[in-house]
């Protein structure tokens, strides 16, 4: 079992910045990739950014150039630096970690961007 604990969400004005963190804990697991997904009310959960253990990254087109995902493999922690935030970035952000045969989600953290 892998536990994911997220932090860093909150309320920010448009144009502002937030940094999300997600720490994975447990025993006997190898994480292949971690990432952030978000879900706005009434919408599906979409990928925001992912990063592999080797450092390869992928971003949704809507956040490219504004968000940066990074990872500390030694701490099993993934970060999402969000700059130039827009009201349409408002959503619950979920951390995800996956291995070869498993996939776990965090509890989610609310990000609200006011106009």
N, C-alpha and C positions, 0 to 999 in steps of 0.2 A: 504494500500500500504506500502510495506517495501522497503526502499532504502539501498543498500549495497555499501559502499565506501571502495575500496581496496587501499593499499599502500605497498611499500617495494620492488617492483620488480626492476630489473636493470641488469647490465652486471657484471659478475664475472668470474674469472678464475676457471678452474677445480680444485676441492679440497677445494674451498672456501665455504662461508656460506652466506645465506640471510635469512631475516625474513620478512614474509608477514603478514599484518594485514588487517582485514576486520571488519568494524563497521556497525552494523545494526541500522537503525533509522526508526521511524514511530510511530504510536499510535494504541493502542488496539490490539496488536498482542502478541502471545506466540510462541516463537521459540522452536521447538522440537529438531532440530538438525541443525548443521552448518558444512560446509565442504569446501574442496578445490578440484577442478577438473582442468585438464589441457588439452590443445589441441595444438598439434604440426601441422605445415603446412601439409595439405593433409591427416590428420589423424582425427579420431573421438575424441570426448571429453571423457576423462577417469577420473575415480575417483582417487584422490591421497590420501586423508585422510578425515575422517569424525569424528565428535564428537557429542554425544547426550547431552541434558541438564543435564543428570545424570553423564556425564563424560566418558561414554563408547566410545572407539575409534576403528577405523578400518583403515587399511592402505593397499595400493596397495603393492604387493610383491616387486615391484621394488624399493620402497622407505623405506621399513622396516629397522630399525636400523640407518637410516640416517636422516629421517624427524620426527618431533614431532609436533603434533597438540595439541593446548591448547585453553582454552576458559575462558573468564571472563563473567559470566552470568549477573553480575550487570551492566556491560557496554555493553552487547550484542555484544561483540567483540570476534573474533576468530583469532588465530595466527597460523602460520606455520613456524616453525624453520627448515631451510633446511641446513644441513651440508654435507660435502663431496660431493659437487655437481659435476655432470658429464655432459658432453656435451649433452647426451641424455635426460637430464632434461630440455633442452631448449624447451620452449612452452609459450603460453599465459595461465596464471593461473586465474581461475575464482572462486570467492567465491559463495557459495550457502547457502541459509537458507530456511528451510521448517517448516511449521506448520502442523496442522492436515488436512487442506484443501487448502493449498497454497504452492507455491514454487517460490522463486525468485533468480535471478542471479545478480552478480555484472558485471561491464563493462569489467573486465579483466585487468591483469597487465602482462607485458612482462618480462619473465626471460630468460636471455641468458647466457649460460655457454660456455666460450671459452676453447679450448684445448691447 
